[in-house]
Amino acid sequence: MKRPTLQLQRFSVLQISVFLLGIGVFLGVLCANIFKDSYVGQIQDYEINVFSKIISNDIDYPGLFRYILGKNFNGFIIFWLLSITILGIPYMAFKITSFGFFTGFFISAVTMQYGLKGIILVLVYEFPHGLLYLPIALISLYKGFELCRTIYHENHTNIGSIARLVKSYLIIILLLAVALLIASFLEAYPGAFLLKKALGLFV
C-alpha cells in the first residue's frame, strides 16, 4: 500500500491535474470523431430550431442570471463540502477529467461542423465569463486538494481540528464565491448578448 502512495507523491498537483485533463480532452476528441454521424443531425436541428429562437426572441436576462447563479453555487457548495470528506480528491479528479472530456468533445464537434466559424462560436461561448471561471476553478481545485490532503493525510480526524482547518479557508472561499457571483453575472448578461449575436452567423 505504501509504494503506490509514494510513487504518486512524486508528482505535483499540477502534473496530475494536467495529466487527467489531457486524458479527458483526448477521450472527448476521440468520441467526437467516432460518433460524428450520430450528432450531426442534432446540431442541424439546433440550427433550425434553437438557434433561430434565441436570435428572434428577447433574452430573459434576470431569469438567466438566477439560473446560472443557482447552478454555479450548487456546484461550488458541493465541491467544498466534499473537500472535507474522503471523497474530495476522487471527486476533483473526476471533475478535471470530465471537464477535459466535454471541452475536447465540444470544440471538436463544433469545429468539424462549422470550420473556422466554429472557433468563433467556441470563443464567444466562453467569453467574457471564462476569464473568471478559469482562475476560480484552478484556485478552488488547488485549495480544495490542499484542505482534503491536510485533513486525511496529516491525521486531522477529530471534529474540532477539522473545524479549525475549515475556518482558515473561509476567507478564500468567500472571495471565490464573490468572484463566482461576478462571473455568473458576466455569463448571463454580456455573455448571453454576445452569444446571441454570434449565433446569427450560423442561421
Rosetta silent file (secondary structure, phi, psi, omega in degrees, C-alpha in Angstrom):
SEQUENCE: MKRPTLQLQRFSVLQISVFLLGIGVFLGVLCANIFKDSYVGQIQDYEINVFSKIISNDIDYPGLFRYILGKNFNGFIIFWLLSITILGIPYMAFKITSFGFFTGFFISAVTMQYGLKGIILVLVYEFPHGLLYLPIALISLYKGFELCRTIYHENHTNIGSIARLVKSYLIIILLLAVALLIASFLEAYPGAFLLKKALGLFV
SCORE:     score description
SCORE:     0.000 S_00000001
   1 L     0.000  -32.312 -175.189    0.000    0.000    0.000 S_00000001
   2 H   -74.517  -35.283 -174.259    2.830    2.409    0.748 S_00000001
   3 H   -62.746  -48.340  176.533    4.658    2.016   -2.552 S_00000001
   4 H   -60.008  -36.019  179.568    1.885    3.339   -4.866 S_00000001
   5 H   -64.612  -43.028  179.359    1.317    6.231   -2.453 S_00000001
   6 H   -66.036  -38.516  178.349    4.991    7.172   -2.513 S_00000001
   7 H   -65.489  -39.490  178.986    5.072    6.940   -6.295 S_00000001
   8 H   -65.201  -35.321 -177.508    2.001    9.179   -6.554 S_00000001
   9 H   -71.848  -12.265  176.122    3.583   11.751   -4.250 S_00000001
  10 L   -68.520  -23.128 -178.788    6.467   12.178   -6.686 S_00000001
  11 L   -96.741  143.137  178.123    4.101   14.089   -8.955 S_00000001
  12 L   -79.407  166.960  177.222    2.817   17.571   -8.129 S_00000001
  13 H   -60.195  -40.096 -179.752   -0.848   18.502   -8.039 S_00000001
  14 H   -63.458  -43.958 -179.439   -0.349   20.448  -11.273 S_00000001
  15 H   -62.925  -43.639  179.435    1.237   17.491  -13.066 S_00000001
  16 H   -65.465  -41.156 -179.784   -1.545   15.131  -12.037 S_00000001
  17 H   -63.848  -44.009  179.342   -4.211   17.684  -12.994 S_00000001
  18 H   -64.099  -38.687  178.728   -2.663   18.279  -16.426 S_00000001
  19 H   -62.849  -47.627  179.725   -2.423   14.513  -16.964 S_00000001
  20 H   -65.112  -40.412  177.959   -6.089   13.956  -16.077 S_00000001
  21 H   -62.040  -42.824  179.218   -7.141   16.957  -18.169 S_00000001
  22 H   -62.790  -40.556  177.036   -5.164   15.611  -21.116 S_00000001
  23 H   -62.143  -44.683  179.825   -6.829   12.207  -20.810 S_00000001
  24 H   -61.694  -44.999 -179.831  -10.248   13.862  -20.719 S_00000001
  25 H   -63.173  -44.062 -179.898   -9.525   16.042  -23.774 S_00000001
  26 H   -59.993  -46.452  179.665   -8.160   13.054  -25.716 S_00000001
  27 H   -64.863  -37.866  178.605  -11.230   10.943  -24.945 S_00000001
  28 H   -64.138  -45.789  178.246  -13.525   13.855  -25.827 S_00000001
  29 H   -63.741  -41.777  179.964  -11.858   14.415  -29.204 S_00000001
  30 H   -61.529  -47.460 -179.620  -11.856   10.678  -29.879 S_00000001
  31 H   -65.472  -37.019  179.043  -15.572   10.314  -29.101 S_00000001
  32 H   -61.998  -36.490  179.161  -16.422   13.396  -31.175 S_00000001
  33 H   -78.118  -39.305 -177.965  -14.770   11.806  -34.191 S_00000001
  34 H   -68.311  -42.890 -174.609  -16.101    8.285  -33.635 S_00000001
  35 L  -101.580   25.149 -177.532  -19.707    9.330  -33.045 S_00000001
  36 H   -55.254  -45.220 -176.376  -19.776   12.218  -35.520 S_00000001
  37 H   -63.434  -25.490 -174.906  -22.633   10.748  -37.587 S_00000001
  38 H   -80.436  -21.994 -176.980  -24.862   10.414  -34.531 S_00000001
  39 H  -114.976   -4.960  178.433  -24.854   14.096  -33.500 S_00000001
  40 H   -60.947  -42.795  178.621  -24.556   15.948  -36.834 S_00000001
  41 H   -63.084  -37.248  178.689  -28.318   15.760  -37.262 S_00000001
  42 H   -65.770  -39.800  178.014  -28.864   17.095  -33.738 S_00000001
  43 H   -63.905  -40.433  178.521  -26.612   20.083  -34.445 S_00000001
  44 H   -65.347  -36.554  175.146  -28.559   20.815  -37.622 S_00000001
  45 H   -63.775  -38.332  177.133  -31.815   20.666  -35.647 S_00000001
  46 H   -61.897  -40.438  179.176  -30.319   23.169  -33.204 S_00000001
  47 H   -59.360  -43.969 -175.226  -29.553   25.497  -36.115 S_00000001
  48 H   -74.827  -44.441 -171.965  -33.147   25.361  -37.318 S_00000001
  49 H   -98.188  -61.782 -171.746  -34.997   25.398  -34.003 S_00000001
  50 H   -71.148  -51.104 -176.708  -32.906   26.514  -31.027 S_00000001
  51 H   -58.250  -45.829 -177.507  -30.520   28.992  -32.685 S_00000001
  52 H   -64.806  -36.054  178.614  -33.305   30.778  -34.552 S_00000001
  53 H   -67.842  -40.338  178.927  -35.426   31.074  -31.397 S_00000001
  54 H   -62.658  -40.471 -177.530  -32.516   32.533  -29.420 S_00000001
  55 H   -70.700  -41.410 -173.301  -31.880   35.109  -32.143 S_00000001
  56 H   -82.932  -26.125 -176.820  -35.500   36.116  -32.682 S_00000001
  57 L   -97.482  154.714  174.772  -36.680   36.175  -29.055 S_00000001
  58 L   -74.150  143.625  179.023  -35.710   38.539  -26.256 S_00000001
  59 L   -85.985  131.817  174.232  -33.469   37.074  -23.574 S_00000001
  60 L   -82.355   83.729 -173.906  -34.821   36.993  -20.029 S_00000001
  61 H   -60.397  -45.766  178.303  -31.566   38.237  -18.523 S_00000001
  62 H   -61.053  -42.251  179.022  -32.689   38.254  -14.844 S_00000001
  63 H   -65.474  -39.997  177.631  -34.119   34.730  -15.153 S_00000001
  64 H   -64.555  -40.085  178.696  -30.987   33.515  -16.910 S_00000001
  65 H   -62.715  -44.311  179.348  -28.831   35.096  -14.222 S_00000001
  66 H   -62.449  -39.944  179.829  -30.789   33.364  -11.445 S_00000001
  67 H   -64.730  -49.602 -178.777  -30.482   30.025  -13.245 S_00000001
  68 H   -63.574  -42.607 -179.723  -26.730   30.341  -13.858 S_00000001
  69 H   -62.879  -44.676  179.002  -26.090   31.615  -10.332 S_00000001
  70 H   -62.672  -44.318  179.386  -28.060   28.760   -8.771 S_00000001
  71 H   -63.146  -44.941 -178.403  -26.309   26.143  -10.903 S_00000001
  72 H   -65.480  -42.895 -177.124  -22.855   27.572  -10.192 S_00000001
  73 H   -74.863  -28.224  173.022  -23.359   27.898   -6.448 S_00000001
  74 H   -61.569  -47.533  178.006  -24.839   24.409   -6.156 S_00000001
  75 H   -64.465  -38.289 -179.916  -21.669   23.023   -7.727 S_00000001
  76 H   -64.061  -44.673 -179.466  -19.495   25.342   -5.621 S_00000001
  77 H   -67.169  -43.795  178.375  -21.104   24.263   -2.346 S_00000001
  78 H   -60.238  -42.076 -179.726  -20.960   20.563   -3.257 S_00000001
  79 H   -58.475  -48.792 -176.006  -17.279   20.924   -4.150 S_00000001
  80 H   -74.748  -29.991  174.955  -16.296   22.457   -0.805 S_00000001
  81 H   -66.664  -41.826  178.854  -18.464   20.102    1.223 S_00000001
  82 H   -70.593  -23.824 -179.597  -16.826   17.111   -0.463 S_00000001
  83 L   -66.739  -17.972  177.531  -13.395   18.697    0.067 S_00000001
  84 L  -101.635   12.358  175.609  -13.675   17.992    3.787 S_00000001
  85 L  -117.207  171.037  179.958  -14.568   14.345    3.184 S_00000001
  86 L   -69.926  -14.516  178.470  -12.523   11.394    1.988 S_00000001
  87 L   -83.342   -4.358 -173.257  -14.336   11.688   -1.359 S_00000001
  88 H   -58.298  -53.723 -176.173  -12.802   15.103   -2.029 S_00000001
  89 H   -66.859  -45.329  175.010   -9.739   14.100   -4.056 S_00000001
  90 H   -58.908  -37.672  179.108  -11.527   11.438   -6.194 S_00000001
  91 H   -64.623  -42.039  178.581  -14.278   13.989   -6.889 S_00000001
  92 H   -63.839  -40.940  178.032  -11.716   16.581   -8.007 S_00000001
  93 H   -61.754  -41.216  178.183  -10.055   14.027  -10.274 S_00000001
  94 H   -64.040  -43.089 -178.367  -13.444   13.228  -11.801 S_00000001
  95 H   -64.266  -41.376  179.696  -14.263   16.928  -12.329 S_00000001
  96 H   -64.297  -46.721 -178.573  -10.940   17.616  -14.064 S_00000001
  97 H   -65.003  -43.707 -179.288  -11.272   14.590  -16.345 S_00000001
  98 H   -67.251  -36.352  176.079  -14.923   15.269  -17.193 S_00000001
  99 H   -62.049  -44.489  177.600  -14.151   18.942  -17.902 S_00000001
 100 H   -61.390  -41.381 -179.480  -11.417   17.871  -20.299 S_00000001
 101 H   -61.878  -52.285 -177.013  -13.763   15.383  -21.963 S_00000001
 102 H   -66.966  -33.942  176.261  -16.593   17.856  -22.552 S_00000001
 103 H   -64.772  -48.673  179.367  -14.156   20.563  -23.666 S_00000001
 104 H   -62.136  -41.866 -179.338  -12.500   18.257  -26.172 S_00000001
 105 H   -65.806  -46.977 -176.819  -15.819   16.939  -27.419 S_00000001
 106 H   -63.217  -48.908 -178.474  -17.418   20.382  -27.760 S_00000001
 107 H   -63.158  -42.933 -179.646  -14.500   22.014  -29.563 S_00000001
 108 H   -64.747  -46.137 -177.562  -14.068   19.061  -31.920 S_00000001
 109 H   -63.103  -44.539 -177.188  -17.778   18.776  -32.715 S_00000001
 110 H   -69.070  -43.184 -178.499  -18.233   22.492  -33.367 S_00000001
 111 H   -70.862  -34.287  175.985  -15.083   22.927  -35.462 S_00000001
 112 H   -66.668  -33.761 -178.444  -15.810   19.811  -37.543 S_00000001
 113 H   -80.523  -38.928 -171.375  -19.309   21.109  -38.236 S_00000001
 114 H  -117.583   -6.406 -179.509  -18.560   24.804  -38.841 S_00000001
 115 L    68.234 -133.818 -177.444  -14.831   25.084  -39.530 S_00000001
 116 H   -64.082  -33.587  177.291  -13.346   28.496  -38.709 S_00000001
 117 H   -62.620  -30.496  178.456  -16.751   29.869  -37.743 S_00000001
 118 H   -63.664  -34.869  177.872  -16.881   27.159  -35.095 S_00000001
 119 H   -63.892  -40.074  177.253  -13.797   28.613  -33.433 S_00000001
 120 H   -60.488  -43.573  179.777  -15.599   31.961  -33.168 S_00000001
 121 H   -62.621  -42.305  179.052  -18.558   30.206  -31.531 S_00000001
 122 H   -61.450  -45.061 -178.755  -16.291   28.431  -29.043 S_00000001
 123 H   -64.857  -45.090 -179.397  -14.555   31.691  -28.083 S_00000001
 124 H   -66.380  -35.630 -179.311  -17.799   33.638  -27.711 S_00000001
 125 H   -60.162  -29.034 -177.351  -19.344   30.777  -25.724 S_00000001
 126 L  -107.567    6.031 -176.082  -16.636   31.213  -23.078 S_00000001
 127 L  -118.670  140.564    1.674  -16.210   34.999  -23.151 S_00000001
 128 L   -92.519   -6.587 -172.717  -16.063   37.097  -21.009 S_00000001
 129 L   -62.789  -29.909 -179.450  -17.082   34.888  -18.067 S_00000001
 130 H   -61.751  -25.294  178.153  -14.448   32.250  -18.819 S_00000001
 131 H   -65.049  -23.416  175.219  -11.763   34.766  -17.856 S_00000001
 132 H   -99.449  -37.049 -179.132  -13.055   34.476  -14.281 S_00000001
 133 H   -59.141  -39.153 -176.983  -14.259   30.872  -14.294 S_00000001
 134 H   -62.991  -53.598  177.863  -10.779   29.566  -15.118 S_00000001
 135 H   -64.712  -32.556  176.759   -8.901   31.124  -12.158 S_00000001
 136 H   -61.249  -45.245 -179.427  -11.835   30.305   -9.849 S_00000001
 137 H   -65.201  -43.825 -177.857  -11.630   26.653  -10.900 S_00000001
 138 H   -64.749  -45.429 -179.452   -7.836   26.498  -10.612 S_00000001
 139 H   -67.216  -40.673  179.160   -7.719   28.119   -7.171 S_00000001
 140 H   -62.027  -44.709  179.910  -10.636   26.011   -5.912 S_00000001
 141 H   -63.320  -44.120 -178.597   -9.000   22.787   -7.077 S_00000001
 142 H   -65.279  -49.213 -178.044   -5.660   23.695   -5.550 S_00000001
 143 H   -71.273  -35.846  177.500   -7.041   24.877   -2.202 S_00000001
 144 H   -64.897  -43.019  176.381   -9.625   22.098   -2.066 S_00000001
 145 H   -61.860  -43.377  179.448   -6.946   19.466   -2.665 S_00000001
 146 H   -60.442  -44.080  179.418   -4.750   21.106   -0.028 S_00000001
 147 H   -64.270  -47.754 -178.160   -7.593   21.069    2.509 S_00000001
 148 H   -63.432  -43.133 -179.871   -8.554   17.455    1.808 S_00000001
 149 H   -65.320  -39.572  179.268   -4.947   16.249    1.923 S_00000001
 150 H   -62.620  -41.162 -178.208   -4.308   18.104    5.178 S_00000001
 151 H   -68.391  -46.273 -168.515   -7.341   16.510    6.828 S_00000001
 152 H  -103.250   -6.260  177.231   -6.827   12.927    5.696 S_00000001
 153 H  -117.713   -2.702  175.332   -3.068   12.633    5.254 S_00000001
 154 L  -123.172   19.735  170.927   -1.951   14.548    8.323 S_00000001
 155 L    60.172   38.871  170.940   -4.357   12.836   10.733 S_00000001
 156 L   -91.031   80.879 -170.673   -6.686   15.756   11.478 S_00000001
 157 L  -103.545  -17.945 -179.640   -9.555   13.423   12.223 S_00000001
 158 L   -83.956  155.330 -173.124  -11.387   14.999   15.178 S_00000001
 159 H   -61.493  -40.732 -179.135  -14.196   17.466   14.583 S_00000001
 160 H   -62.979  -42.068  179.561  -12.502   20.355   16.378 S_00000001
 161 H   -66.006  -41.847  178.559   -9.331   20.040   14.325 S_00000001
 162 H   -64.971  -40.666 -179.659  -11.270   19.866   11.057 S_00000001
 163 H   -62.331  -40.277  178.679  -13.376   22.895   12.054 S_00000001
 164 H   -65.708  -39.299  178.181  -10.223   24.957   12.706 S_00000001
 165 H   -63.948  -46.880 -179.768   -8.808   23.968    9.323 S_00000001
 166 H   -61.664  -39.531 -179.884  -12.023   24.851    7.511 S_00000001
 167 H   -60.190  -35.927 -179.555  -12.162   28.190    9.341 S_00000001
 168 H   -70.515  -14.797  179.116   -8.728   29.096    7.983 S_00000001
 169 L   -99.465   -1.469 -173.082  -10.094   28.618    4.447 S_00000001
 170 H   -63.571  -37.788 -178.165  -13.222   30.738    4.903 S_00000001
 171 H   -64.881  -47.155 -179.296  -11.722   33.958    3.542 S_00000001
 172 H   -65.786  -36.516  177.751  -10.523   32.368    0.305 S_00000001
 173 H   -64.704  -41.666  178.778  -13.856   30.545   -0.085 S_00000001
 174 H   -63.639  -43.539  178.661  -15.723   33.841    0.404 S_00000001
 175 H   -62.993  -40.738  177.589  -13.530   35.614   -2.171 S_00000001
 176 H   -64.614  -37.738  178.916  -14.077   32.781   -4.634 S_00000001
 177 H   -64.962  -40.714  177.559  -17.833   32.990   -4.031 S_00000001
 178 H   -64.415  -43.440  178.157  -17.818   36.728   -4.803 S_00000001
 179 H   -62.883  -36.546  178.726  -15.794   36.088   -7.961 S_00000001
 180 H   -67.650  -36.127  175.174  -18.270   33.358   -8.938 S_00000001
 181 H   -61.076  -45.738  179.483  -21.136   35.814   -8.470 S_00000001
 182 H   -64.629  -43.024 -179.820  -19.437   38.289  -10.810 S_00000001
 183 H   -63.525  -38.160  177.832  -18.664   35.554  -13.353 S_00000001
 184 H   -63.942  -39.975  176.562  -22.298   34.411  -13.297 S_00000001
 185 H   -62.564  -44.195  179.771  -23.405   37.985  -13.991 S_00000001
 186 H   -63.442  -37.902  179.128  -20.975   38.236  -16.906 S_00000001
 187 H   -68.708  -39.701 -175.163  -22.242   34.961  -18.361 S_00000001
 188 H   -75.825  -32.728 -174.568  -25.906   35.922  -18.019 S_00000001
 189 H  -103.609  -80.823 -179.646  -25.687   39.461  -19.381 S_00000001
 190 H   -63.807  -35.666  179.943  -22.761   40.345  -21.706 S_00000001
 191 H   -62.860  -46.439  179.674  -22.005   36.659  -22.365 S_00000001
 192 H   -66.325  -38.232  178.934  -25.565   35.842  -23.439 S_00000001
 193 H   -62.963  -46.662 -179.643  -25.764   39.034  -25.530 S_00000001
 194 H   -65.935  -38.777  179.135  -22.530   38.221  -27.406 S_00000001
 195 H   -64.467  -40.863  178.548  -23.568   34.599  -27.911 S_00000001
 196 H   -60.821  -42.980  179.180  -26.897   35.697  -29.380 S_00000001
 197 H   -66.386  -39.973 -178.521  -25.110   37.956  -31.854 S_00000001
 198 H   -67.287  -33.085 -179.607  -22.608   35.222  -32.770 S_00000001
 199 H   -65.237  -20.627  176.738  -25.361   32.688  -33.435 S_00000001
 200 L   -62.252  -19.860  178.445  -26.564   34.938  -36.239 S_00000001
 201 L   -76.327  -14.280 -172.103  -23.576   33.656  -38.243 S_00000001
 202 L  -111.547    2.160 -178.585  -24.932   30.121  -38.145 S_00000001
 203 L  -113.576    0.000    0.000  -28.585   30.598  -39.148 S_00000001
